[in-house]
Amino acid sequence: MTTDEGIKYDRSLLGVEHPIGTFDVTKNMIVGFARSTGETDTKFIGTPDGTGEVVAPSTICNIFVNGVTRPDINLEFGDLSFFAGQSIECKSEIKPGDTLSATTRLEEVYAKTGRSGKMVFAVWQTTFSNQNDEIVALVNESFVRRNRSK
């Protein structure tokens, strides 16, 4: 992995928090999301009679980061962009009744050479906090730009 030296982008965005919204979490949302992913654990879907407490799978944050608009870093490289991966770190349980607030920030930009040549990665971290300002999840997403194959 190389550093970001020689990569042209708006470095003033590195590490700057950008609010992306607040999200109310409901039991129906949690159960619906869990079932849509094939989850069968009653911890996430409740009991067969519809009772019981539930908590959200940490992957529920995908609902909230999907389609987020991030600031343009004005990267001057490549003519092909795509999503390169995601990791979610669960810090605390997300429960019905929680109101999550989210901010995102550009963590790093770096170049790497692969089979298709040089690629430039931009890594964003989105932090989700509950109504008590407790961080409940960190979502890291990588996006890559490269030149199209000739």
C-alpha positions in Angstrom: 0.0 0.0 0.0 1.3 3.4 -0.8 0.5 6.8 0.8 -1.7 9.4 -0.7 1.3 11.3 -2.0 0.7 12.3 -5.6 -3.0 11.6 -5.4 -5.0 14.8 -6.2 -8.1 15.3 -4.1 -9.6 17.8 -1.7 -7.5 17.1 1.4 -9.5 19.6 3.5 -12.2 17.0 3.8 -10.0 14.4 5.6 -11.3 13.8 9.1 -14.1 16.3 8.9 -17.5 15.2 10.3 -20.5 15.6 8.1 -24.0 15.0 9.6 -26.1 12.6 7.5 -29.3 12.5 9.5 -31.3 11.0 12.4 -33.1 7.7 12.2 -35.9 6.4 14.5 -35.7 2.7 15.2 -38.9 0.7 15.7 -39.5 -2.9 16.6 -41.2 -3.5 13.2 -38.2 -2.2 11.4 -35.8 -4.5 13.4 -38.0 -7.6 12.9 -38.6 -6.8 9.2 -34.9 -6.3 8.5 -33.9 -9.4 10.5 -36.4 -11.6 8.6 -35.4 -10.1 5.3 -31.8 -11.3 6.0 -33.0 -14.8 6.9 -32.4 -14.3 10.7 -34.2 -16.9 12.9 -32.8 -16.0 16.3 -35.6 -14.7 18.6 -33.2 -12.1 19.9 -33.7 -10.3 16.6 -37.2 -11.4 15.5 -39.0 -11.9 18.8 -41.1 -14.9 19.9 -43.6 -16.6 17.5 -46.5 -15.0 19.3 -45.0 -11.5 18.5 -44.0 -10.7 22.0 -40.6 -10.5 23.6 -37.8 -7.9 23.5 -35.7 -7.6 20.4 -32.4 -5.9 19.5 -31.2 -5.0 16.0 -28.6 -7.0 14.1 -25.6 -4.6 13.7 -26.1 -4.9 9.9 -29.3 -2.8 10.2 -27.1 0.2 9.7 -27.0 -0.7 6.0 -30.6 0.6 5.8 -29.3 4.0 6.9 -26.0 4.3 4.9 -27.5 3.0 1.7 -27.8 6.0 -0.6 -26.0 8.5 1.7 -24.6 11.4 -0.2 -21.1 12.2 0.8 -19.1 15.3 -0.1 -17.3 15.2 -3.4 -13.5 14.8 -2.7 -12.8 15.9 -6.3 -10.5 12.9 -6.8 -8.5 13.4 -10.0 -7.9 9.8 -11.0 -9.5 7.1 -13.1 -12.7 7.0 -15.1 -14.4 4.0 -13.4 -15.8 4.1 -9.8 -17.3 1.4 -7.7 -18.0 0.2 -4.2 -15.1 -1.9 -2.8 -16.3 -3.1 0.5 -17.8 -2.5 4.0 -17.2 -3.5 7.6 -19.5 -2.8 10.5 -18.3 -2.7 14.1 -21.1 -3.1 16.6 -20.3 -1.1 19.8 -23.6 -1.4 21.7 -27.1 -2.8 21.1 -29.6 -0.9 18.9 -33.1 -1.2 20.4 -36.6 -0.3 19.5 -37.2 3.4 20.5 -33.6 4.4 19.8 -33.1 7.5 17.7 -29.8 7.2 16.0 -27.8 10.1 14.7 -25.1 9.6 12.1 -22.1 11.5 10.9 -19.6 10.5 8.2 -16.0 11.4 7.6 -13.3 10.7 5.1 -10.8 8.5 6.9 -8.1 8.0 4.3 -7.3 8.0 0.6 -4.6 5.7 -0.7 -3.3 4.1 -3.9 -2.7 0.4 -4.5 -1.6 -1.5 -7.5 -3.6 -4.6 -8.5 -3.9 -6.8 -11.6 -5.8 -4.1 -13.4 -3.2 -1.4 -12.6 -3.3 1.5 -10.2 -6.4 2.0 -8.1 -7.2 4.8 -5.6 -9.3 4.0 -2.6 -11.3 6.4 -0.5 -12.4 5.1 2.9 -15.4 6.7 4.8 -16.4 6.0 8.4 -19.9 6.6 9.5 -20.6 6.8 13.2 -24.0 6.0 14.6 -24.9 7.3 18.1 -28.0 6.8 20.1 -30.1 9.4 21.9 -27.7 9.1 24.9 -24.7 10.0 22.7 -23.4 6.5 23.0 -21.7 5.2 19.9 -23.6 2.0 18.8 -22.0 1.3 15.4 -19.1 2.2 13.1 -19.5 1.5 9.4 -16.4 1.7 7.2 -17.0 1.8 3.5 -14.4 1.8 0.7 -14.8 3.1 -2.8 -12.3 2.7 -5.5 -11.5 4.5 -8.8 -9.4 3.1 -11.5 -8.9 3.4 -15.3 -11.0 1.3 -17.5 -9.2 -1.6 -19.1 -8.2 -0.8 -22.7 
